[in-house]
């Protein structure tokens, strides 16, 4: 049976919810053919989040890792292409950390590319009428930090896993109190998008 690790973040930045967490909790209730899915809920804390994710990676030894996060302001579900070796938080995390221009791993590679089938994922979502596009920047906040840290652990610890990050837009409810117009998607569309991303990723590791 194939193993897939799915991570998601708690709310942050004054929000009461996080679409990644809501989607992951629904995915946790689903079953996938010949696959075991472990969902890891992460704090928005630059230290504790990485420790929890790497502990799950080492204990579960998944073949696939999909990390989810929120990207308010985006119109589409966006599989990320690359993680860069820098922390430059525009706002503090939930523990009050706000690093500026700091390497994630001192002396580590400049960047890591996703090893998920991001093109196939994007095409599958679009064919299902779910807005999707490949993104070439995961930012420099905790999503990028997690993405880079997991890829670095896989590369340096000999973990045989395909991994990458997918950003989700705001949920509709999150946009109601905003003072300016913001794009959003329904939870149903996000859950279906993540489900399809999981299916495509599992399919590709058997080919």
C-alpha positions, -999 to +999 in steps of 0.1 A: +000+000+000+013+034-010+017+061+017+010+098+013+017+125+038-006+155+036+002+186+056-019+217+063-016+249+084-037+264+112-052+299+107-028+328+108-026+366+101-059+373+119-079+348+100-104+324+117-099+296+093-073+282+069-085+266+036-056+242+037-067+229+071-104+227+061-095+208+029-071+184+046-097+175+073-121+165+046-095+145+027-088+127+059-123+112+058-118+098+023-104+065+011-080+060-018-074+028-036-042+011-024-031+041-004-028+052+032-032+090+038-017+106+069-028+142+076-005+164+097-019+197+110+009+221+115+012+252+137+021+285+120+054+286+139+087+286+119+103+261+143+075+238+155+060+234+121+092+221+106+099+198+135+064+183+133+065+178+095+100+162+096+090+140+125+060+128+104+082+123+073+107+102+092+081+081+110+056+075+082+082+072+053+057+082+026+062+078-011+044+111-017+043+143+003+018+171-005+020+202+015-009+226+015-011+263+024-031+295+020-023+321-006-049+349-002-052+370-033-047+342-058-075+332-081-065+296-086-052+264-069-015+267-076+010+238-074+044+254-067+074+248-089+103+258-065+112+265-029+140+290-022+165+291+007+154+323+024+131+333+052+117+368+048+084+370+067+062+399+057+042+394+090+050+375+122+041+339+125+017+328+153+047+326+177+058+361+169+088+351+147+096+375+118+129+366+103+143+389+075+167+378+048+178+346+067+187+313+050+165+284+059+195+261+058+229+277+062+250+267+033+221+247+017+212+248-020+197+280-034+165+262-042+147+228-047+123+220-074+090+202-067+091+165-076+053+163-078+038+160-113+028+196-112+019+199-149-003+168-148-019+180-116-027+214-131-041+199-163-063+174-144-078+202-123-084+224-153-101+195-171-123+191-141-133+228-144-113+238-113-092+270-116-055+260-115-021+271-126+015+264-119+031+290-096+068+299-098+070+314-064+060+300-030+068+333-014+093+336+015+069+329+045+063+297+063+049+279+033+082+283+014+101+274+046+082+241+050+085+233+013+123+239+013+128+221+046+110+190+036+128+189+002+161+193+019+154+165+043+144+142+015+175+151-004+199+147+025+184+118+044+177+094+015+140+095+017+125+080-014+095+104-017+081+127-043+071+160-027+058+195-033+036+223-022+002+234-033-013+268-024-051+273-021-070+307-024-092+322+003-125+304+011-155+325+002-163+332+039-128+347+044-135+375+019-167+388+035-149+411+061-122+423+036-123+460+027-113+453-009-124+426-034-105+394-030-107+362-052-119+330-035-130+294-041-156+272-025-144+245-001-160+219-023-138+230-053-107+230-031-113+196-016-119+182-051-088+199-064-067+183-036-083+150-041-074+151-078-038+162-070-035+132-047-049+108-073-025+121-100+005+120-077-003+084-067-008+074-103+026+088-113+046+070-087+034+036-101+042+044-137 
